[in-house]
Amino acid sequence: MASSTKTNTTEKCKAVKTILISQPKPERSPYYHLEQKYNIQIDWRPFIHVEAVSEKEFRKLRIKTDDFTAIIFTSKNSIEHFFRLCEETRVKMSMQTKYFCLTEAIANYLQKFIIYRKRKVLVGKRNVADLHDYFMKHKDNEKFLLPCSNLGAKDVVNYLNEQKIEFTEAMMYRTVASDLSDLEDVTYDVLVFFSPLGIESLYENFPSFKQNDTRLAVFGNSTRKAVEERGLDTNIQAPTPETPSMSMALEAYLKVSND
């Protein structure tokens, strides 16, 4: 990915004309307002994507999903690939199965795959610790399965181990870098990242990437840490008390750079 030559630190605040957001393009977004308001070009390109673990590969794990009485879902992807593999392996989950969902959004997505009954769907607010009371109530009577990607679910695994809850991890999908080779000779004033995986994908596609005048907008501390570990500078940070969303952080920067 190309970048212009760095001259001095003040150049970091020069006018922004182009932004690349490392996510799929949504139907509606506050970024569209920024595009019009500041007369800039915003492109969208997912730097990572999800690939399915095949039925053949899953069978090698010797895991039968219907052996488990409680399933822990950490994302919509984990739901999709769990039920995909159930279908491909011709397994029908019991109506008595309990589903532990980290958030309300994940629980709502589950309705696409099961007849939703609140007594069997246990919902947290934000993270696995929100489900603590439910786990304590059921840990001795249920057999837990944790569908996950190749990256695992570290926070959930750590919590379950700390609480001495027996469970089985099952890799059902992979999160991998997307092919960005067509961007090799393209220059953007701002690159926007939402996870450390986006940074990894950047370097997997462009090992010799140099930041130069390109400004980096990052969401979250883990993403910022990944940027720093590569020796790069974070120019736009979210969330902060003043800018809780990335669109707000970008606008705050644009007010200065494009004034």
Secondary structure by P-SEA (a helix, b strand, c coil): cccccccccccccccccbbbbccccccccaaaaaaaaabbbbbbbccbbbbbccaaaaaaaccccccccbbbbccaaaaaaaaaaaaaabbbbbccbbbbbccaaaaaaaccccccccccbbbbccccccaaaaaaaccccbbbbbbbcccccaaaaaaaaaacccccccccbbbbbccccccccccccbbbbccaaaaaaaaaaccccccccbbbbbccaaaaaaaaaacccccccccccccccaaaaaaaaaaaccc
